[in-house]
């Protein structure tokens, strides 16, 4: 892969000298060995681009040192948490230095104000465990939460399954501290519930994938932990029937905390993998998984409302009577995801969103697409938000498969935008979705975004090559590597 | 007042020619008469600066026409809803043209997806009425809601009383449509619950007070209307006791939908005005007003928890047994606000925020400040958020009063920032708070904000002179005018 230098910084470029200075300032916190550089070269997209050094940040001020030097010498800087990003947003695609923030893992909780102040490297699930021990709740739950860091969640505005009731990561961020591209410290927002002073750069940074600044800590809003949960699973003869029920549930006044959909292709994969149907006598059903939460009386009332509607429309159903049974129902969802690799060795996971009422039309399209391109298109996801993960499965070694997959993704994205949807609901753009930016946004909209990027990072040193630059993942080899979250 | 032309556009400046072109394009939608220009010259700050024309926008495309001409001829453009802003953010301080969006008042509601799509000119209370008729709820409730427009609410990220439970305007905005400074149309975000494509300019525009773009419509998130409400009022011997109870209620697990505080100065004003104590036998108490809402069983459980705590700490209490009684309790809050004008003819209303646990310290300071400057400092506000309205009352004709008030505000703002707070929680910066920007934000933070402003509005035509420019309201005469929301 050709490495490009940041455009405006080439005159000052002297990478070897810059590295020597960096090592002089930060000593053993700077790794340049092959193994460290390889580990920092990729994320869950599995596209590797080696940095020249990895800086293991011990305290926020280290970031300032790195950015000052990077500015002076025109070195690209890519910030990294756990590397769970699905789009290559954590890949140092133009080389340079990687800022590894995973050691910034302090957690402080104010249970009265209900605010947590956490380092960017705190693992999402660790925060959730600490918070829940105090009877509080931090709802954002990306599927990578056992590994992903809060900094990464904020950089990508991570979602998850609970967004239908509780919203996304952005909805829980009150303040951000960190460093601007030139190394100046910033605090945008504070641990306060109301704040309208000046332009809101806090929310501009959220979801900017490390292209506008480096976030070292965050003040997060916490809420009450739901007292009770209920989980149920429902089978439908068709995707259309299941997705009609999603709309019907909202009409009936049900407010689920989770509302997940699995299409028949996904269910078929899981059933082939485990060797038995999920609903006995109802193989290859489309499935809805529903969680309700709240105070017990509210959960009971919601359950009644839900069952009144569902028992008239679903082909079969199952309720969890215990935590263990609930866990078994959720296992179905996880098995679907893993079992898809029985179809082919590579999974393209597109996190598109369409209006809730248009989901049935999207699924008709994915089924038609399967026939058209001859590749499986199993789809599941967060039907309560209209946020469906459409997968295209293909074998990496087959050039013809890859061409079909590439064409399929392009057509899918066009369809999503036609339906009034968005090309990404929770993964972000990174490298993988850069080709579709112009489908979603007009030229003046993109020009406005680029102008903002240039205003905050005039030398283009922060995560260069992402979001706006032309990139085709297809032109690059992906690496075959086992990452901590791989269970296949 | 001297009018300044936007700095970068002076070479192209020909205001008379520009106005002729504007009139040719938009005909009778352009008003240049004295009366129209005066009405568009001020907001609730009551500082008047005349525009040369007011454009009554009939459809969004009119905005494009205005901005194209304004760019070509370097004319300042200030966007306006109802003009309820408390900070001068709607005042055309550098003259030019005012865009009046009040006719963009369409409302469309999708009750299944729970999304409203509304014109920028929709009056907040009108939207709330339509939404509540469908059993839905749009919580943001600035005190000006009977007059304020959604566009203005978004431009200032308006708050209100319900934020302690439901958050601020920003939390309900999914998508924004409008025009960039150069007249290009934009759609940032969509009527979808998840959206992470590209840089988030939607939230950058929210709260930017019309300095970055012109918002013509918004997609707003709706929630379920609470089934039941309960209101209670509690008297305390001192501010310290009342504000200790605020912390105590949170510790006790109470989740109020409203939690308002009135200090003894405010209560004293109301009691002098009505001629009787709010709590018989307990004159000049500090007061907490609490609303609970939700499903009936939840409200009952919360009420019990609240009363268990309050009856042990409050000096007296009163519960509303009906809607009418609740309205009477809220009347107390409103009377406090109006009755302050019995102290002096001018009210400085500072919407500061401090951490919840620091509110008692802030009130100790406002009482000390009263003694120090010899002006009343009645304070009430949203104690559940730490968002207190500190007022300094003075007589406009008295130069010495004005000097004391000016010094008092400066000291108050310093104290707020020392306490870890913010100089504005729901009003924004506008003109009135511009002198305090450097108390709140570091020079690099302000430079970053200004760089973003310049990136999106390189000619500086959008609401010039606001947020970042040095300005002292004290150097300008305020006008004595009755505005629609004046009830004194």
Interface residues (C-beta under 8 A of the other chain):
Chain A: X112 X113 X114 X156 X157 X159 X163 X164 X167 X168 X170 X171 X180 X182 X184 X185 X186 X187 X188 X190 X191 X192 X193 X194 X195 X196 X197 X198 X199 X200 X201 X203 X204 X206 X207 X208 X211 X212 X224 X247 X250 X251 X253 X255 X295 X297 X298 X301 X353 X354 X355 X356 X357 X382 X384 X385 X386 X387 X420 X421 X422 X423 X424 X425 X426 X427 X428 X429 X433 X437 X440 X441 X442 X444 X445 X446 X448 X449 X451 X452 X453 X454 X455 X456 X467
Chain B: X112 X113 X114 X156 X157 X159 X163 X164 X167 X168 X170 X171 X180 X182 X184 X185 X186 X187 X188 X190 X191 X192 X193 X194 X195 X196 X197 X198 X199 X200 X201 X203 X204 X206 X207 X208 X211 X212 X224 X247 X250 X251 X253 X255 X295 X297 X298 X301 X353 X354 X355 X356 X357 X382 X384 X385 X386 X387 X420 X421 X422 X423 X424 X425 X426 X427 X428 X429 X433 X437 X440 X441 X442 X444 X445 X446 X447 X448 X449 X451 X452 X453 X454 X455 X456 X467
